[in-house]
Amino acid sequence: MMTRDSPDAILDSVSVEQPPLRANQDFDDFYAANVRALTSQLLAYTGNKAEAEDLVAEAFCRALARWKKVREYQNPVAWVRRVAWNLATSQLRRRGVVQRFLNRQRETHETAPDGDRVDLMRALAGITPNHRKAVILRYMAGLTVTEIAEQEGAAEATVRSWLFRGKAALAERLTIQDEKEQR
């Protein structure tokens, strides 16, 4: 006979509750079973552990949001893997776009021109525009007198005159002094 104070009565009166099964317990098991392998795969692809972990975490978050549907797939891990790889590919693409943009925006530093080039630029700036244009087109662009005349709408004799006078003006402004002359 059981009395109210007997140990068996006490046990019967206290209900021993089992913790309720969580709705996402199967997702937790799925996550635990696959997260390391997927992270390793993405690490090999991206070369960055933190980035790989973030991508895999995002893929699992998307799977969790659709877990009722995803768990019914024949291979849910393949779905998560595909999502993670797509995220990685998109991220690499975006990074490439950003890098190309930054490369175009980067300030370029060119080496300063040597003294001879500076002297030539100053000398060219000091002659008349027609003479300067004729000399540049002839000796830098490699055009013939005929081609310069056609481009400038001038007679060939005029172009020859511009070249002669332009070279003479440059010679006055550019004096080349050899070390021997200075001694």
Secondary structure, 3 states (H helix, E strand, C coil): CCCCCCHHHHHHHCCCCCCCCCCCHHHHHHHHHHHHHHHHHHHHHHCCHHHHHHHHHHHHHHHHHCHHHHCCCCCHHHHHHHHHHHHHHHHHHHHHHHHHHHHHHCCCCCCCCCHHHHHHHHHHHCCCHHHHHHHHHHHHCCCCHHHHHHHHCCCHHHHHHHHHHHHHHHHHHCCCCCHHHHC
